Amino acid sequence: MWSVKILNDNVEEEIRALPKDMQAKLTRYINIIIEHGFEKLPHEATKHLEDKLWELRLKGKDGISRVIYINATNQIVVLLRAFVKKTQKTPIKELEIARQRAKEIE
């Protein structure tokens, strides 16, 4: 059985700052992961970024957002960073924040 954790209050605030439709989609994705694992997510919902970092890809009427996460240990997903995406490529700054936060887990 999978579980999904939010790293800290900063990440919680970042998620709350996302547009409402993207928050709803993130909640749906989290519920799917918990109940069925990643296999039941739409194929385009996740993308490998580097090393242990992955992203959940959220699309809504207000644009696109990303939630960077890590599979910390056996079937535990930790959400590290949430942001509204404004460029084609994931900004280096966002990856750096996620990398720093991932170090808190290791």
NORZI-V370299 format. One line per field, one symbol per residue. ss: DSSP state (H for helix, E for strand, C for the rest). psi: psi as a letter, one per 30 degrees, with the letter a starting at -180 (. if undefined). burial: 1 if it has 9 or more other ideal C-beta (glycine too) atoms within 8 Angstrom, else 0. Layout:
ss = ???
psi = ???
burial = ???
This chain:
ss = CCEEEECCHHHHHHHHHCCHHHHHHHHHHHHHHHHHCHHHCCHHHEEEEECCEEEEEEEECCEEEEEEEEEEECCEEEEEEEEEECCCCCCHHHHHHHHHHHHCCC
psi = kllklkeaeeeeeeefflkeeeeeeeeeeeeeeeefaffflkegflkkelcfklkkjkkafgbklkjklkjeajhkkkkekklkkflekkkeeeeeeeeeeeffe.
burial = 0101111000110110011011101100110111000000100001001000111111010011111111100011111111011000010001101110110010
